[in-house]
């Protein structure tokens, strides 16, 4: 049986399609250059359902031709090596029905990869990645780092938006000693903050080493260089600290809402007691 071909004429590997269970990452091989290639990581949505993806296979089953491959990560990212614009559009379109909460304009992280047989593997500040060979393991490791980096970028944006929503409330507390917004609006802000926490915490496991390194410890040094250049550790820790601040702020606001509601309830009880006293005086006066 002939292999499927992309619109640009690139043969796609179909060694073993994944249809049972949702895999963390799947791959597709495309014809690529022998020595250099552009790398693009596209954050398409909150999640990608990797079940029943046609032509996508387990990464270890990929049969590569040069630096040409695509990797789909369950946490919403497609990473492409050496894909033409036509192939990129075709693969993105193929994933459309599998993307959960798609992003109107995908977040993008780019790099450039070069194969230097026998040379030292390195990563430069401008995103220039040099590898000894284009093995499936090295491409998958590189794809994992770029996928995590683009997810971090989106999370950083979400957290900045959460801080922007909280800032007016914090300002009111500092200046006036109380939150000036109505309870319902404060609760809406708290809901937005908690939603941000849920989305960020439930994303890729940025702080953990990829499972690939358990089977290929010789790639530890390459991963350390990639991680350092894309600042995965520093950015992840900064996000964790900001999440703690956001969580503390949400707790304070929730306590204020509860106190305000308790105060209203106490005032209502006092008014009811006062009304009952006045009613008793009135009945006493009538008789």
C-alpha positions as CSV (number, residue, x, y, z in Angstrom):
1,X,0.0,0.0,0.0
2,X,1.3,3.5,-0.9
3,X,2.2,5.9,1.8
4,X,0.0,9.0,2.2
5,X,1.5,12.1,0.7
6,X,1.1,15.7,2.0
7,X,-0.1,18.4,-0.4
8,X,3.6,19.5,-0.9
9,X,4.4,16.0,-2.0
10,X,6.1,14.8,1.3
11,X,5.7,11.2,2.2
12,X,4.3,10.6,5.6
13,X,5.3,7.7,7.8
14,X,2.5,5.4,8.8
15,X,4.4,2.6,10.6
16,X,1.9,2.2,13.5
17,X,-1.0,4.6,14.1
18,X,-1.9,5.3,17.7
19,X,-5.6,4.8,18.3
20,X,-5.9,3.4,21.9
21,X,-5.5,5.9,24.7
22,X,-4.3,9.4,24.7
23,X,-0.5,9.5,24.2
24,X,1.6,12.4,25.5
25,X,3.4,12.8,22.2
26,X,3.1,11.4,18.7
27,X,5.1,12.0,15.6
28,X,4.9,12.2,11.8
29,X,7.9,12.1,9.4
30,X,8.2,14.4,6.5
31,X,10.9,14.8,3.9
32,X,13.6,17.2,5.2
33,X,17.0,18.7,4.4
34,X,20.1,16.8,5.3
35,X,22.0,19.5,7.2
36,X,19.8,22.4,8.3
37,X,16.2,23.1,9.1
38,X,13.9,25.7,10.6
39,X,12.0,24.6,13.8
40,X,8.6,26.0,14.7
41,X,6.6,25.3,17.9
42,X,2.9,26.2,17.6
43,X,0.6,26.3,20.6
44,X,-2.7,25.5,19.1
45,X,-4.9,25.2,22.1
46,X,-5.3,24.0,25.7
47,X,-5.1,20.3,24.7
48,X,-4.8,18.1,21.7
49,X,-6.7,14.8,21.8
50,X,-4.0,12.5,20.4
51,X,-6.3,9.5,20.0
52,X,-7.1,8.4,16.5
53,X,-4.7,10.8,14.8
54,X,-4.3,9.6,11.2
55,X,-0.7,9.1,10.1
56,X,0.8,10.0,13.5
57,X,2.8,7.3,15.2
58,X,4.8,6.6,18.3
59,X,8.0,8.7,18.2
60,X,10.2,5.6,18.3
61,X,8.5,4.3,15.2
62,X,9.4,7.3,13.0
63,X,11.5,6.7,9.9
64,X,13.2,10.0,9.3
65,X,14.6,11.4,6.0
66,X,17.0,14.2,7.0
67,X,15.7,16.8,9.5
68,X,12.1,16.5,8.8
69,X,9.5,15.6,11.4
70,X,6.5,16.9,13.3
71,X,5.6,16.2,16.9
72,X,2.1,16.6,18.5
73,X,2.1,17.1,22.3
74,X,-1.0,16.4,24.2
75,X,-0.7,19.8,26.1
76,X,-1.6,21.6,22.9
77,X,1.6,22.0,20.9
78,X,2.7,21.1,17.4
79,X,6.5,21.2,16.7
80,X,7.7,21.1,13.1
81,X,11.2,20.5,11.8
82,X,11.9,21.5,8.2
83,X,8.2,21.8,7.3
84,X,7.3,24.1,4.4
85,X,4.4,26.6,4.9
86,X,2.2,24.3,2.8
87,X,3.0,21.2,5.0
88,X,2.5,23.3,8.2
89,X,-0.9,24.5,7.1
90,X,-1.9,20.9,6.1
91,X,-0.9,19.5,9.4
92,X,-2.5,22.2,11.4
93,X,-5.7,21.7,9.4
94,X,-5.5,17.9,10.1
95,X,-5.4,18.6,13.8
96,X,-8.3,21.1,13.9
97,X,-10.9,18.5,15.0
98,X,-8.6,17.3,17.8
99,X,-7.7,20.7,19.4
100,X,-9.5,21.5,22.6
101,X,-10.1,25.2,23.3
102,X,-8.2,26.3,20.2
103,X,-6.3,29.6,20.2
104,X,-7.4,32.1,17.5
105,X,-3.8,33.1,16.9
106,X,-1.3,30.4,17.8
107,X,1.7,31.2,20.1
108,X,4.9,30.5,18.1
109,X,8.5,29.7,19.2
110,X,11.2,29.4,16.6
111,X,14.7,28.0,16.3
112,X,17.2,26.9,13.7
113,X,18.8,23.5,13.7
114,X,22.1,22.4,12.1
115,X,23.7,19.0,11.8
116,X,27.5,18.9,12.3
117,X,28.7,15.3,12.3
118,X,31.4,14.9,14.9
119,X,31.0,18.4,16.2
120,X,30.1,19.6,19.7
121,X,26.4,19.9,20.4
122,X,25.5,23.4,21.4
123,X,22.7,26.0,21.6
124,X,23.4,29.7,21.0
125,X,21.4,32.7,22.3
126,X,19.8,33.3,18.9
127,X,18.1,29.9,18.9
128,X,20.8,28.2,16.8
129,X,20.9,24.5,17.7
130,X,23.8,22.3,16.6
131,X,23.5,18.5,16.8
132,X,25.8,15.7,15.8
133,X,23.1,13.8,14.0
134,X,19.4,14.0,13.3
135,X,18.3,10.9,15.3
136,X,14.6,10.6,16.4
137,X,15.7,10.9,20.0
138,X,17.6,14.2,19.5
139,X,14.8,15.7,17.5
140,X,12.2,14.6,20.1
141,X,14.2,16.1,22.9
142,X,14.6,19.4,21.0
143,X,10.9,19.4,20.2
144,X,10.0,18.8,23.9
145,X,12.1,21.8,25.0
146,X,10.5,24.1,22.4
147,X,7.0,22.8,23.2
148,X,7.6,23.5,26.9
149,X,9.0,27.0,26.1
150,X,6.0,28.0,24.0
151,X,3.6,26.8,26.8
152,X,5.6,28.8,29.4
153,X,5.2,31.9,27.2
154,X,1.4,31.4,27.2
155,X,1.3,30.8,30.9
156,X,3.4,34.0,31.5
157,X,0.8,35.9,29.5
158,X,-2.1,34.4,31.5
159,X,-0.4,35.2,34.8
160,X,0.3,38.8,33.7
161,X,-3.4,39.2,32.8
162,X,-4.4,37.8,36.2
163,X,-2.2,40.3,38.0
164,X,-3.8,43.1,35.9
165,X,-7.2,42.0,37.1
166,X,-6.2,41.8,40.8
167,X,-4.2,45.1,40.8
168,X,-7.2,47.5,41.1
169,X,-8.5,45.5,44.0
170,X,-5.2,45.5,45.8
171,X,-4.9,49.2,45.2
172,X,-8.3,49.8,46.8
173,X,-7.3,47.8,49.8
174,X,-4.1,49.7,50.2
175,X,-5.6,53.2,49.8
176,X,-9.1,52.8,51.2
177,X,-8.8,49.8,53.4
178,X,-11.6,48.0,51.5
179,X,-12.5,46.5,48.1
180,X,-14.6,49.1,46.3
181,X,-16.2,46.7,43.8
182,X,-19.5,44.9,44.3
183,X,-19.3,41.4,45.8
184,X,-20.4,39.8,42.5
185,X,-17.6,41.5,40.5
186,X,-15.0,40.6,43.2
187,X,-16.2,36.9,42.9
188,X,-15.8,37.1,39.2
189,X,-12.2,38.3,39.6
190,X,-11.6,35.4,42.0
191,X,-13.0,33.0,39.5
192,X,-10.7,34.3,36.8
193,X,-7.7,34.0,39.1
194,X,-8.6,30.4,40.1
195,X,-9.1,29.5,36.4
196,X,-5.7,30.8,35.6
197,X,-4.2,28.7,38.4
198,X,-6.0,25.6,37.1
199,X,-4.8,26.1,33.5
200,X,-1.2,26.8,34.4
201,X,-0.8,24.0,37.0
202,X,-2.5,21.5,34.7
203,X,-0.2,22.1,31.8
204,X,3.1,20.5,30.8
205,X,5.3,19.2,33.5
206,X,8.0,21.8,32.8
207,X,10.1,21.2,35.9
208,X,10.5,17.4,35.2
209,X,13.1,15.8,32.9
210,X,11.6,14.2,29.8
211,X,11.0,10.4,30.1
212,X,13.2,10.1,27.0
213,X,16.3,10.7,29.2
214,X,15.7,7.5,31.2
215,X,16.3,5.5,28.1
216,X,19.0,7.8,26.6
217,X,21.1,9.2,29.5
218,X,23.7,10.2,26.9
219,X,21.4,13.1,26.0
220,X,21.5,14.6,29.5
221,X,24.1,17.2,28.5
222,X,22.2,18.2,25.4
223,X,19.0,18.6,27.4
224,X,20.8,20.7,30.1
225,X,22.0,23.1,27.3
226,X,18.6,23.3,25.7
227,X,16.9,23.9,29.1
228,X,19.4,26.6,30.1
229,X,19.2,28.4,26.8
230,X,15.4,28.5,26.8
231,X,15.4,29.2,30.6
232,X,12.8,26.6,31.3
233,X,13.8,26.2,35.0
234,X,14.0,29.9,35.8
235,X,10.8,30.7,34.0
236,X,9.0,27.8,35.6
237,X,10.1,28.8,39.1
238,X,9.1,32.4,38.5
239,X,5.6,31.2,37.4
240,X,5.3,29.1,40.6
241,X,6.2,32.1,42.8
242,X,3.6,34.3,41.0
243,X,1.0,31.6,41.3
244,X,1.6,31.6,45.1
245,X,1.1,35.3,45.2
246,X,-2.1,35.1,43.1
247,X,-3.4,32.3,45.3
248,X,-2.7,34.4,48.4
249,X,-4.4,37.4,46.9
250,X,-7.5,35.2,45.9
251,X,-7.7,33.9,49.5
252,X,-7.6,37.5,50.9
253,X,-10.3,38.6,48.5
254,X,-12.4,35.6,49.4
255,X,-12.0,36.4,53.1
256,X,-13.1,40.0,52.4
257,X,-16.2,38.8,50.6
258,X,-17.1,36.4,53.4
259,X,-16.6,39.2,56.0
260,X,-18.7,41.6,54.0
261,X,-21.5,39.0,53.7
262,X,-21.2,38.2,57.4
263,X,-21.5,41.9,58.2
264,X,-24.5,42.2,56.0
265,X,-26.1,39.3,57.7
266,X,-25.3,40.7,61.1
267,X,-26.9,44.1,60.1
268,X,-30.0,42.3,58.8
269,X,-30.3,40.4,62.2
270,X,-29.9,43.7,64.1
271,X,-32.5,45.4,62.0
272,X,-35.0,42.5,62.5
273,X,-34.5,42.6,66.2
274,X,-34.9,46.4,66.2
275,X,-38.1,46.0,64.1
276,X,-39.4,43.4,66.5
277,X,-38.7,45.7,69.5
278,X,-40.5,48.6,67.9
279,X,-43.4,46.4,67.0
280,X,-43.7,45.2,70.6
281,X,-43.6,48.9,71.8
282,X,-46.3,49.7,69.3
283,X,-48.5,46.8,70.5
284,X,-47.8,47.8,74.2
285,X,-48.8,51.5,73.4
286,X,-52.0,50.4,71.7
287,X,-53.1,48.5,74.7
